[in-house]
Structure formats: C-alpha cells, structure tokens
Amino acid sequence: MGEPGKMDDLIAGAHRVEAGAHDAGRAVGLGVALVAVGATVAFIVVGTAQGLLLSVVAFFSGVWPS
C-alpha cells in the first residue's frame, strides 16, 4: 500500500492544532445533537413503516374471506 515510513513523515510534518475546551465541548454537543436527530428520524421512519404494515395487514385480513 505504500512505504511504512511515509505516513510517519507526513504526520511529523503536519502543523499542530490546539483546540480549546470550548471547541471540544461544542464538538461533543454537536455529536449529541446529531445522534438525537438521527434517533428521532429513525423512530419516525420505523413508526410510519409499522403503521403502513399494520394498515395493509388489516385491509387484507378484512377483505380476504376466512
């Protein structure tokens, strides 16, 4: 895939970036917010799919002769 020392040289030559506690806190807050939004969307999608499935099953069980 490449020479083993090449990545070490690249990392050694990179500029160090200092991030303050405020930036880290904002990053954690953003991560928590994204997870919360993703979970909310997942609940909505699963609930909608379950409602549609139950509606289809109820329709066919009512229409289908037993």
Predicted model as a PDB file, atoms N, CA, C, CB and O in Angstrom, pLDDT in the B-factor column:
MODEL        1                                                                  
ATOM      1  N   MET A   1       0.815  -1.188   0.000  1.00 54.00           N  
ATOM      2  CA  MET A   1       0.000   0.000   0.000  1.00 54.00           C  
ATOM      3  C   MET A   1       0.858   1.251   0.000  1.00 54.00           C  
ATOM      4  CB  MET A   1      -0.927  -0.002   1.188  1.00 54.00           C  
ATOM      5  O   MET A   1       0.391   2.336  -0.345  1.00 54.00           O  
ATOM      6  N   GLY A   2       2.088   1.098   0.380  1.00 62.00           N  
ATOM      7  CA  GLY A   2       2.985   2.238   0.410  1.00 62.00           C  
ATOM      8  C   GLY A   2       4.117   1.961   1.361  1.00 62.00           C  
ATOM      9  O   GLY A   2       4.149   0.924   2.024  1.00 62.00           O  
ATOM     10  N   GLU A   3       5.033   2.878   1.427  1.00 70.00           N  
ATOM     11  CA  GLU A   3       6.150   2.706   2.339  1.00 70.00           C  
ATOM     12  C   GLU A   3       5.695   2.977   3.764  1.00 70.00           C  
ATOM     13  CB  GLU A   3       7.319   3.632   1.955  1.00 70.00           C  
ATOM     14  O   GLU A   3       4.947   3.925   4.007  1.00 70.00           O  
ATOM     15  N   PRO A   4       6.143   2.143   4.721  1.00 71.00           N  
ATOM     16  CA  PRO A   4       5.689   2.318   6.107  1.00 71.00           C  
ATOM     17  C   PRO A   4       6.075   3.651   6.720  1.00 71.00           C  
ATOM     18  CB  PRO A   4       6.237   1.222   6.956  1.00 71.00           C  
ATOM     19  O   PRO A   4       5.315   4.197   7.520  1.00 71.00           O  
ATOM     20  N   GLY A   5       7.225   4.187   6.371  1.00 75.00           N  
ATOM     21  CA  GLY A   5       7.670   5.440   6.976  1.00 75.00           C  
ATOM     22  C   GLY A   5       7.053   6.669   6.359  1.00 75.00           C  
ATOM     23  O   GLY A   5       7.202   7.767   6.896  1.00 75.00           O  
ATOM     24  N   LYS A   6       6.367   6.517   5.252  1.00 82.00           N  
ATOM     25  CA  LYS A   6       5.823   7.674   4.550  1.00 82.00           C  
ATOM     26  C   LYS A   6       4.724   8.362   5.375  1.00 82.00           C  
ATOM     27  CB  LYS A   6       5.271   7.249   3.183  1.00 82.00           C  
ATOM     28  O   LYS A   6       4.662   9.590   5.430  1.00 82.00           O  
ATOM     29  N   MET A   7       3.861   7.566   6.010  1.00 81.00           N  
ATOM     30  CA  MET A   7       2.799   8.143   6.838  1.00 81.00           C  
ATOM     31  C   MET A   7       3.389   8.832   8.063  1.00 81.00           C  
ATOM     32  CB  MET A   7       1.796   7.056   7.271  1.00 81.00           C  
ATOM     33  O   MET A   7       2.897   9.878   8.486  1.00 81.00           O  
ATOM     34  N   ASP A   8       4.450   8.243   8.639  1.00 83.00           N  
ATOM     35  CA  ASP A   8       5.102   8.865   9.792  1.00 83.00           C  
ATOM     36  C   ASP A   8       5.703  10.214   9.414  1.00 83.00           C  
ATOM     37  CB  ASP A   8       6.192   7.941  10.357  1.00 83.00           C  
ATOM     38  O   ASP A   8       5.616  11.176  10.176  1.00 83.00           O  
ATOM     39  N   ASP A   9       6.307  10.277   8.242  1.00 85.00           N  
ATOM     40  CA  ASP A   9       6.873  11.542   7.776  1.00 85.00           C  
ATOM     41  C   ASP A   9       5.788  12.586   7.545  1.00 85.00           C  
ATOM     42  CB  ASP A   9       7.669  11.326   6.492  1.00 85.00           C  
ATOM     43  O   ASP A   9       5.973  13.764   7.848  1.00 85.00           O  
ATOM     44  N   LEU A  10       4.674  12.151   7.017  1.00 85.00           N  
ATOM     45  CA  LEU A  10       3.563  13.063   6.761  1.00 85.00           C  
ATOM     46  C   LEU A  10       3.006  13.619   8.072  1.00 85.00           C  
ATOM     47  CB  LEU A  10       2.454  12.348   5.973  1.00 85.00           C  
ATOM     48  O   LEU A  10       2.739  14.815   8.190  1.00 85.00           O  
ATOM     49  N   ILE A  11       2.835  12.731   9.050  1.00 84.00           N  
ATOM     50  CA  ILE A  11       2.310  13.171  10.352  1.00 84.00           C  
ATOM     51  C   ILE A  11       3.315  14.079  11.054  1.00 84.00           C  
ATOM     52  CB  ILE A  11       1.977  11.954  11.248  1.00 84.00           C  
ATOM     53  O   ILE A  11       2.929  15.068  11.676  1.00 84.00           O  
ATOM     54  N   ALA A  12       4.602  13.749  10.957  1.00 85.00           N  
ATOM     55  CA  ALA A  12       5.634  14.561  11.609  1.00 85.00           C  
ATOM     56  C   ALA A  12       5.699  15.967  11.016  1.00 85.00           C  
ATOM     57  CB  ALA A  12       7.000  13.880  11.486  1.00 85.00           C  
ATOM     58  O   ALA A  12       6.017  16.923  11.722  1.00 85.00           O  
ATOM     59  N   GLY A  13       5.403  16.095   9.733  1.00 86.00           N  
ATOM     60  CA  GLY A  13       5.471  17.397   9.092  1.00 86.00           C  
ATOM     61  C   GLY A  13       4.205  18.226   9.219  1.00 86.00           C  
ATOM     62  O   GLY A  13       4.177  19.377   8.785  1.00 86.00           O  
ATOM     63  N   ALA A  14       3.158  17.662   9.806  1.00 86.00           N  
ATOM     64  CA  ALA A  14       1.882  18.377   9.917  1.00 86.00           C  
ATOM     65  C   ALA A  14       1.960  19.438  11.013  1.00 86.00           C  
ATOM     66  CB  ALA A  14       0.728  17.389  10.208  1.00 86.00           C  
ATOM     67  O   ALA A  14       2.697  19.284  11.987  1.00 86.00           O  
ATOM     68  N   HIS A  15       1.199  20.504  10.846  1.00 87.00           N  
ATOM     69  CA  HIS A  15       1.141  21.568  11.846  1.00 87.00           C  
ATOM     70  C   HIS A  15       0.218  21.141  12.977  1.00 87.00           C  
ATOM     71  CB  HIS A  15       0.656  22.903  11.217  1.00 87.00           C  
ATOM     72  O   HIS A  15      -0.858  20.587  12.747  1.00 87.00           O  
ATOM     73  N   ARG A  16       0.659  21.410  14.204  1.00 84.00           N  
ATOM     74  CA  ARG A  16      -0.140  21.049  15.374  1.00 84.00           C  
ATOM     75  C   ARG A  16      -1.259  22.078  15.556  1.00 84.00           C  
ATOM     76  CB  ARG A  16       0.752  20.967  16.655  1.00 84.00           C  
ATOM     77  O   ARG A  16      -1.032  23.283  15.448  1.00 84.00           O  
ATOM     78  N   VAL A  17      -2.440  21.598  15.827  1.00 79.00           N  
ATOM     79  CA  VAL A  17      -3.595  22.468  16.037  1.00 79.00           C  
ATOM     80  C   VAL A  17      -4.039  22.326  17.488  1.00 79.00           C  
ATOM     81  CB  VAL A  17      -4.765  22.117  15.051  1.00 79.00           C  
ATOM     82  O   VAL A  17      -4.323  21.227  17.963  1.00 79.00           O  
ATOM     83  N   GLU A  18      -4.091  23.439  18.167  1.00 79.00           N  
ATOM     84  CA  GLU A  18      -4.530  23.435  19.562  1.00 79.00           C  
ATOM     85  C   GLU A  18      -6.026  23.761  19.610  1.00 79.00           C  
ATOM     86  CB  GLU A  18      -3.705  24.461  20.414  1.00 79.00           C  
ATOM     87  O   GLU A  18      -6.457  24.811  19.132  1.00 79.00           O  
ATOM     88  N   ALA A  19      -6.789  22.875  20.177  1.00 70.00           N  
ATOM     89  CA  ALA A  19      -8.225  23.094  20.328  1.00 70.00           C  
ATOM     90  C   ALA A  19      -8.523  23.318  21.804  1.00 70.00           C  
ATOM     91  CB  ALA A  19      -9.047  21.889  19.764  1.00 70.00           C  
ATOM     92  O   ALA A  19      -8.128  22.524  22.658  1.00 70.00           O  
ATOM     93  N   GLY A  20      -9.215  24.393  22.086  1.00 75.00           N  
ATOM     94  CA  GLY A  20      -9.550  24.701  23.463  1.00 75.00           C  
ATOM     95  C   GLY A  20     -10.696  23.845  23.972  1.00 75.00           C  
ATOM     96  O   GLY A  20     -11.337  23.114  23.216  1.00 75.00           O  
ATOM     97  N   ALA A  21     -10.936  23.953  25.273  1.00 76.00           N  
ATOM     98  CA  ALA A  21     -12.017  23.179  25.892  1.00 76.00           C  
ATOM     99  C   ALA A  21     -13.370  23.592  25.327  1.00 76.00           C  
ATOM    100  CB  ALA A  21     -12.006  23.360  27.419  1.00 76.00           C  
ATOM    101  O   ALA A  21     -14.283  22.773  25.223  1.00 76.00           O  
ATOM    102  N   HIS A  22     -13.493  24.858  24.964  1.00 81.00           N  
ATOM    103  CA  HIS A  22     -14.761  25.333  24.413  1.00 81.00           C  
ATOM    104  C   HIS A  22     -15.064  24.641  23.085  1.00 81.00           C  
ATOM    105  CB  HIS A  22     -14.727  26.862  24.222  1.00 81.00           C  
ATOM    106  O   HIS A  22     -16.199  24.240  22.827  1.00 81.00           O  
ATOM    107  N   ASP A  23     -14.039  24.505  22.248  1.00 81.00           N  
ATOM    108  CA  ASP A  23     -14.232  23.838  20.954  1.00 81.00           C  
ATOM    109  C   ASP A  23     -14.579  22.362  21.136  1.00 81.00           C  
ATOM    110  CB  ASP A  23     -12.970  23.975  20.088  1.00 81.00           C  
ATOM    111  O   ASP A  23     -15.422  21.823  20.420  1.00 81.00           O  
ATOM    112  N   ALA A  24     -13.925  21.715  22.098  1.00 82.00           N  
ATOM    113  CA  ALA A  24     -14.214  20.302  22.357  1.00 82.00           C  
ATOM    114  C   ALA A  24     -15.643  20.141  22.875  1.00 82.00           C  
ATOM    115  CB  ALA A  24     -13.203  19.716  23.374  1.00 82.00           C  
ATOM    116  O   ALA A  24     -16.344  19.204  22.495  1.00 82.00           O  
ATOM    117  N   GLY A  25     -16.060  21.043  23.728  1.00 87.00           N  
ATOM    118  CA  GLY A  25     -17.434  20.987  24.242  1.00 87.00           C  
ATOM    119  C   GLY A  25     -18.458  21.188  23.140  1.00 87.00           C  
ATOM    120  O   GLY A  25     -19.502  20.536  23.122  1.00 87.00           O  
ATOM    121  N   ARG A  26     -18.155  22.092  22.224  1.00 91.00           N  
ATOM    122  CA  ARG A  26     -19.069  22.310  21.091  1.00 91.00           C  
ATOM    123  C   ARG A  26     -19.122  21.076  20.200  1.00 91.00           C  
ATOM    124  CB  ARG A  26     -18.631  23.541  20.264  1.00 91.00           C  
ATOM    125  O   ARG A  26     -20.184  20.728  19.683  1.00 91.00           O  
ATOM    126  N   ALA A  27     -17.983  20.412  20.016  1.00 90.00           N  
ATOM    127  CA  ALA A  27     -17.950  19.206  19.189  1.00 90.00           C  
ATOM    128  C   ALA A  27     -18.768  18.088  19.834  1.00 90.00           C  
ATOM    129  CB  ALA A  27     -16.496  18.743  18.966  1.00 90.00           C  
ATOM    130  O   ALA A  27     -19.493  17.370  19.147  1.00 90.00           O  
ATOM    131  N   VAL A  28     -18.650  17.942  21.148  1.00 92.00           N  
ATOM    132  CA  VAL A  28     -19.444  16.927  21.850  1.00 92.00           C  
ATOM    133  C   VAL A  28     -20.922  17.269  21.763  1.00 92.00           C  
ATOM    134  CB  VAL A  28     -19.007  16.810  23.330  1.00 92.00           C  
ATOM    135  O   VAL A  28     -21.751  16.389  21.529  1.00 92.00           O  
ATOM    136  N   GLY A  29     -21.257  18.526  21.946  1.00 93.00           N  
ATOM    137  CA  GLY A  29     -22.658  18.951  21.842  1.00 93.00           C  
ATOM    138  C   GLY A  29     -23.221  18.703  20.451  1.00 93.00           C  
ATOM    139  O   GLY A  29     -24.362  18.265  20.306  1.00 93.00           O  
ATOM    140  N   LEU A  30     -22.428  18.981  19.439  1.00 95.00           N  
ATOM    141  CA  LEU A  30     -22.865  18.732  18.067  1.00 95.00           C  
ATOM    142  C   LEU A  30     -23.069  17.239  17.827  1.00 95.00           C  
ATOM    143  CB  LEU A  30     -21.844  19.296  17.067  1.00 95.00           C  
ATOM    144  O   LEU A  30     -24.035  16.837  17.180  1.00 95.00           O  
ATOM    145  N   GLY A  31     -22.166  16.426  18.345  1.00 95.00           N  
ATOM    146  CA  GLY A  31     -22.309  14.973  18.206  1.00 95.00           C  
ATOM    147  C   GLY A  31     -23.571  14.463  18.877  1.00 95.00           C  
ATOM    148  O   GLY A  31     -24.293  13.642  18.313  1.00 95.00           O  
ATOM    149  N   VAL A  32     -23.838  14.951  20.085  1.00 97.00           N  
ATOM    150  CA  VAL A  32     -25.049  14.534  20.806  1.00 97.00           C  
ATOM    151  C   VAL A  32     -26.300  14.974  20.056  1.00 97.00           C  
ATOM    152  CB  VAL A  32     -25.057  15.114  22.236  1.00 97.00           C  
ATOM    153  O   VAL A  32     -27.272  14.224  19.967  1.00 97.00           O  
ATOM    154  N   ALA A  33     -26.276  16.180  19.521  1.00 97.00           N  
ATOM    155  CA  ALA A  33     -27.427  16.678  18.766  1.00 97.00           C  
ATOM    156  C   ALA A  33     -27.653  15.850  17.504  1.00 97.00           C  
ATOM    157  CB  ALA A  33     -27.228  18.156  18.400  1.00 97.00           C  
ATOM    158  O   ALA A  33     -28.795  15.539  17.165  1.00 97.00           O  
ATOM    159  N   LEU A  34     -26.581  15.492  16.807  1.00 97.00           N  
ATOM    160  CA  LEU A  34     -26.726  14.681  15.593  1.00 97.00           C  
ATOM    161  C   LEU A  34     -27.268  13.291  15.911  1.00 97.00           C  
ATOM    162  CB  LEU A  34     -25.382  14.563  14.869  1.00 97.00           C  
ATOM    163  O   LEU A  34     -28.098  12.767  15.168  1.00 97.00           O  
ATOM    164  N   VAL A  35     -26.812  12.693  16.999  1.00 97.00           N  
ATOM    165  CA  VAL A  35     -27.324  11.383  17.400  1.00 97.00           C  
ATOM    166  C   VAL A  35     -28.801  11.489  17.766  1.00 97.00           C  
ATOM    167  CB  VAL A  35     -26.512  10.816  18.588  1.00 97.00           C  
ATOM    168  O   VAL A  35     -29.591  10.615  17.410  1.00 97.00           O  
ATOM    169  N   ALA A  36     -29.179  12.552  18.474  1.00 98.00           N  
ATOM    170  CA  ALA A  36     -30.582  12.731  18.851  1.00 98.00           C  
ATOM    171  C   ALA A  36     -31.471  12.914  17.627  1.00 98.00           C  
ATOM    172  CB  ALA A  36     -30.730  13.931  19.784  1.00 98.00           C  
ATOM    173  O   ALA A  36     -32.566  12.354  17.565  1.00 98.00           O  
ATOM    174  N   VAL A  37     -31.009  13.687  16.661  1.00 98.00           N  
ATOM    175  CA  VAL A  37     -31.789  13.893  15.438  1.00 98.00           C  
ATOM    176  C   VAL A  37     -31.893  12.587  14.657  1.00 98.00           C  
ATOM    177  CB  VAL A  37     -31.150  14.997  14.559  1.00 98.00           C  
ATOM    178  O   VAL A  37     -32.956  12.261  14.129  1.00 98.00           O  
ATOM    179  N   GLY A  38     -30.804  11.845  14.584  1.00 97.00           N  
ATOM    180  CA  GLY A  38     -30.830  10.552  13.889  1.00 97.00           C  
ATOM    181  C   GLY A  38     -31.785   9.572  14.545  1.00 97.00           C  
ATOM    182  O   GLY A  38     -32.518   8.861  13.858  1.00 97.00           O  
ATOM    183  N   ALA A  39     -31.781   9.532  15.875  1.00 97.00           N  
ATOM    184  CA  ALA A  39     -32.695   8.641  16.585  1.00 97.00           C  
ATOM    185  C   ALA A  39     -34.147   9.063  16.366  1.00 97.00           C  
ATOM    186  CB  ALA A  39     -32.368   8.623  18.086  1.00 97.00           C  
ATOM    187  O   ALA A  39     -35.019   8.212  16.192  1.00 97.00           O  
ATOM    188  N   THR A  40     -34.408  10.351  16.372  1.00 98.00           N  
ATOM    189  CA  THR A  40     -35.766  10.839  16.140  1.00 98.00           C  
ATOM    190  C   THR A  40     -36.248  10.467  14.740  1.00 98.00           C  
ATOM    191  CB  THR A  40     -35.828  12.361  16.333  1.00 98.00           C  
ATOM    192  O   THR A  40     -37.378  10.009  14.571  1.00 98.00           O  
ATOM    193  N   VAL A  41     -35.400  10.662  13.749  1.00 98.00           N  
ATOM    194  CA  VAL A  41     -35.766  10.301  12.377  1.00 98.00           C  
ATOM    195  C   VAL A  41     -35.995   8.798  12.269  1.00 98.00           C  
ATOM    196  CB  VAL A  41     -34.671  10.749  11.385  1.00 98.00           C  
ATOM    197  O   VAL A  41     -36.926   8.359  11.594  1.00 98.00           O  
ATOM    198  N   ALA A  42     -35.156   8.012  12.925  1.00 97.00           N  
ATOM    199  CA  ALA A  42     -35.321   6.552  12.887  1.00 97.00           C  
ATOM    200  C   ALA A  42     -36.647   6.139  13.522  1.00 97.00           C  
ATOM    201  CB  ALA A  42     -34.148   5.857  13.610  1.00 97.00           C  
ATOM    202  O   ALA A  42     -37.343   5.275  12.989  1.00 97.00           O  
ATOM    203  N   PHE A  43     -37.003   6.747  14.656  1.00 97.00           N  
ATOM    204  CA  PHE A  43     -38.284   6.431  15.295  1.00 97.00           C  
ATOM    205  C   PHE A  43     -39.452   6.786  14.382  1.00 97.00           C  
ATOM    206  CB  PHE A  43     -38.417   7.177  16.632  1.00 97.00           C  
ATOM    207  O   PHE A  43     -40.417   6.027  14.285  1.00 97.00           O  
ATOM    208  N   ILE A  44     -39.372   7.920  13.720  1.00 97.00           N  
ATOM    209  CA  ILE A  44     -40.450   8.331  12.819  1.00 97.00           C  
ATOM    210  C   ILE A  44     -40.572   7.373  11.649  1.00 97.00           C  
ATOM    211  CB  ILE A  44     -40.214   9.754  12.308  1.00 97.00           C  
ATOM    212  O   ILE A  44     -41.677   6.970  11.287  1.00 97.00           O  
ATOM    213  N   VAL A  45     -39.440   7.003  11.051  1.00 97.00           N  
ATOM    214  CA  VAL A  45     -39.461   6.093   9.906  1.00 97.00           C  
ATOM    215  C   VAL A  45     -39.983   4.722  10.306  1.00 97.00           C  
ATOM    216  CB  VAL A  45     -38.065   5.965   9.299  1.00 97.00           C  
ATOM    217  O   VAL A  45     -40.802   4.140   9.595  1.00 97.00           O  
ATOM    218  N   VAL A  46     -39.518   4.199  11.435  1.00 97.00           N  
ATOM    219  CA  VAL A  46     -39.969   2.877  11.885  1.00 97.00           C  
ATOM    220  C   VAL A  46     -41.447   2.923  12.251  1.00 97.00           C  
ATOM    221  CB  VAL A  46     -39.132   2.392  13.095  1.00 97.00           C  
ATOM    222  O   VAL A  46     -42.191   1.995  11.934  1.00 97.00           O  
ATOM    223  N   GLY A  47     -41.878   3.986  12.908  1.00 96.00           N  
ATOM    224  CA  GLY A  47     -43.294   4.104  13.263  1.00 96.00           C  
ATOM    225  C   GLY A  47     -44.188   4.198  12.040  1.00 96.00           C  
ATOM    226  O   GLY A  47     -45.265   3.603  12.004  1.00 96.00           O  
ATOM    227  N   THR A  48     -43.745   4.943  11.042  1.00 97.00           N  
ATOM    228  CA  THR A  48     -44.513   5.060   9.806  1.00 97.00           C  
ATOM    229  C   THR A  48     -44.582   3.723   9.079  1.00 97.00           C  
ATOM    230  CB  THR A  48     -43.899   6.124   8.894  1.00 97.00           C  
ATOM    231  O   THR A  48     -45.643   3.329   8.594  1.00 97.00           O  
ATOM    232  N   ALA A  49     -43.457   3.031   9.005  1.00 96.00           N  
ATOM    233  CA  ALA A  49     -43.433   1.726   8.339  1.00 96.00           C  
ATOM    234  C   ALA A  49     -44.322   0.725   9.075  1.00 96.00           C  
ATOM    235  CB  ALA A  49     -41.989   1.190   8.253  1.00 96.00           C  
ATOM    236  O   ALA A  49     -45.032  -0.055   8.440  1.00 96.00           O  
ATOM    237  N   GLN A  50     -44.290   0.740  10.385  1.00 95.00           N  
ATOM    238  CA  GLN A  50     -45.128  -0.177  11.169  1.00 95.00           C  
ATOM    239  C   GLN A  50     -46.607   0.154  10.967  1.00 95.00           C  
ATOM    240  CB  GLN A  50     -44.762  -0.103  12.675  1.00 95.00           C  
ATOM    241  O   GLN A  50     -47.428  -0.751  10.824  1.00 95.00           O  
ATOM    242  N   GLY A  51     -46.947   1.433  10.955  1.00 93.00           N  
ATOM    243  CA  GLY A  51     -48.339   1.819  10.733  1.00 93.00           C  
ATOM    244  C   GLY A  51     -48.825   1.409   9.361  1.00 93.00           C  
ATOM    245  O   GLY A  51     -49.953   0.936   9.218  1.00 93.00           O  
ATOM    246  N   LEU A  52     -47.983   1.584   8.339  1.00 94.00           N  
ATOM    247  CA  LEU A  52     -48.372   1.164   6.989  1.00 94.00           C  
ATOM    248  C   LEU A  52     -48.527  -0.347   6.908  1.00 94.00           C  
ATOM    249  CB  LEU A  52     -47.341   1.639   5.963  1.00 94.00           C  
ATOM    250  O   LEU A  52     -49.468  -0.844   6.288  1.00 94.00           O  
ATOM    251  N   LEU A  53     -47.612  -1.077   7.528  1.00 94.00           N  
ATOM    252  CA  LEU A  53     -47.694  -2.538   7.512  1.00 94.00           C  
ATOM    253  C   LEU A  53     -48.963  -3.020   8.208  1.00 94.00           C  
ATOM    254  CB  LEU A  53     -46.458  -3.151   8.185  1.00 94.00           C  
ATOM    255  O   LEU A  53     -49.648  -3.910   7.704  1.00 94.00           O  
ATOM    256  N   LEU A  54     -49.275  -2.444   9.349  1.00 91.00           N  
ATOM    257  CA  LEU A  54     -50.491  -2.849  10.060  1.00 91.00           C  
ATOM    258  C   LEU A  54     -51.744  -2.475   9.273  1.00 91.00           C  
ATOM    259  CB  LEU A  54     -50.534  -2.205  11.451  1.00 91.00           C  
ATOM    260  O   LEU A  54     -52.732  -3.209   9.295  1.00 91.00           O  
ATOM    261  N   SER A  55     -51.710  -1.354   8.588  1.00 90.00           N  
ATOM    262  CA  SER A  55     -52.851  -0.965   7.761  1.00 90.00           C  
ATOM    263  C   SER A  55     -53.062  -1.946   6.606  1.00 90.00           C  
ATOM    264  CB  SER A  55     -52.650   0.453   7.215  1.00 90.00           C  
ATOM    265  O   SER A  55     -54.195  -2.322   6.304  1.00 90.00           O  
ATOM    266  N   VAL A  56     -51.975  -2.355   5.968  1.00 91.00           N  
ATOM    267  CA  VAL A  56     -52.080  -3.312   4.868  1.00 91.00           C  
ATOM    268  C   VAL A  56     -52.578  -4.655   5.374  1.00 91.00           C  
ATOM    269  CB  VAL A  56     -50.728  -3.478   4.165  1.00 91.00           C  
ATOM    270  O   VAL A  56     -53.437  -5.274   4.746  1.00 91.00           O  
ATOM    271  N   VAL A  57     -52.045  -5.115   6.507  1.00 90.00           N  
ATOM    272  CA  VAL A  57     -52.484  -6.394   7.081  1.00 90.00           C  
ATOM    273  C   VAL A  57     -53.954  -6.323   7.474  1.00 90.00           C  
ATOM    274  CB  VAL A  57     -51.623  -6.768   8.308  1.00 90.00           C  
ATOM    275  O   VAL A  57     -54.704  -7.266   7.221  1.00 90.00           O  
ATOM    276  N   ALA A  58     -54.373  -5.230   8.081  1.00 89.00           N  
ATOM    277  CA  ALA A  58     -55.778  -5.078   8.471  1.00 89.00           C  
ATOM    278  C   ALA A  58     -56.680  -5.046   7.236  1.00 89.00           C  
ATOM    279  CB  ALA A  58     -55.972  -3.793   9.306  1.00 89.00           C  
ATOM    280  O   ALA A  58     -57.768  -5.621   7.237  1.00 89.00           O  
ATOM    281  N   PHE A  59     -56.219  -4.372   6.190  1.00 88.00           N  
ATOM    282  CA  PHE A  59     -57.018  -4.304   4.961  1.00 88.00           C  
ATOM    283  C   PHE A  59     -57.194  -5.692   4.368  1.00 88.00           C  
ATOM    284  CB  PHE A  59     -56.358  -3.365   3.931  1.00 88.00           C  
ATOM    285  O   PHE A  59     -58.313  -6.094   4.049  1.00 88.00           O  
ATOM    286  N   PHE A  60     -56.095  -6.428   4.218  1.00 87.00           N  
ATOM    287  CA  PHE A  60     -56.188  -7.748   3.593  1.00 87.00           C  
ATOM    288  C   PHE A  60     -56.889  -8.765   4.494  1.00 87.00           C  
ATOM    289  CB  PHE A  60     -54.799  -8.252   3.236  1.00 87.00           C  
ATOM    290  O   PHE A  60     -57.535  -9.682   3.988  1.00 87.00           O  
ATOM    291  N   SER A  61     -56.778  -8.624   5.789  1.00 86.00           N  
ATOM    292  CA  SER A  61     -57.500  -9.556   6.658  1.00 86.00           C  
ATOM    293  C   SER A  61     -58.996  -9.254   6.640  1.00 86.00           C  
ATOM    294  CB  SER A  61     -56.958  -9.482   8.101  1.00 86.00           C  
ATOM    295  O   SER A  61     -59.807 -10.155   6.852  1.00 86.00           O  
ATOM    296  N   GLY A  62     -59.373  -7.997   6.388  1.00 84.00           N  
ATOM    297  CA  GLY A  62     -60.786  -7.652   6.287  1.00 84.00           C  
ATOM    298  C   GLY A  62     -61.373  -8.024   4.945  1.00 84.00           C  
ATOM    299  O   GLY A  62     -62.547  -8.383   4.858  1.00 84.00           O  
ATOM    300  N   VAL A  63     -60.571  -7.944   3.896  1.00 75.00           N  
ATOM    301  CA  VAL A  63     -61.046  -8.245   2.552  1.00 75.00           C  
ATOM    302  C   VAL A  63     -61.021  -9.748   2.262  1.00 75.00           C  
ATOM    303  CB  VAL A  63     -60.205  -7.503   1.524  1.00 75.00           C  
ATOM    304  O   VAL A  63     -61.910 -10.277   1.596  1.00 75.00           O  
ATOM    305  N   TRP A  64     -59.997 -10.419   2.768  1.00 67.00           N  
ATOM    306  CA  TRP A  64     -59.808 -11.835   2.486  1.00 67.00           C  
ATOM    307  C   TRP A  64     -60.885 -12.670   3.189  1.00 67.00           C  
ATOM    308  CB  TRP A  64     -58.401 -12.287   2.926  1.00 67.00           C  
ATOM    309  O   TRP A  64     -61.095 -12.508   4.391  1.00 67.00           O  
ATOM    310  N   PRO A  65     -61.560 -13.548   2.469  1.00 65.00           N  
ATOM    311  CA  PRO A  65     -62.572 -14.380   3.143  1.00 65.00           C  
ATOM    312  C   PRO A  65     -61.914 -15.402   4.059  1.00 65.00           C  
ATOM    313  CB  PRO A  65     -63.461 -15.099   2.109  1.00 65.00           C  
ATOM    314  O   PRO A  65     -60.882 -15.984   3.723  1.00 65.00           O  
ATOM    315  N   SER A  66     -62.529 -15.611   5.225  1.00 61.00           N  
ATOM    316  CA  SER A  66     -61.925 -16.582   6.151  1.00 61.00           C  
ATOM    317  C   SER A  66     -62.713 -17.858   6.216  1.00 61.00           C  
ATOM    318  CB  SER A  66     -61.807 -15.997   7.536  1.00 61.00           C  
ATOM    319  O   SER A  66     -62.341 -18.777   6.946  1.00 61.00           O  
TER     320      SER A  66                                                      
ENDMDL                                                                          
END                                                                             
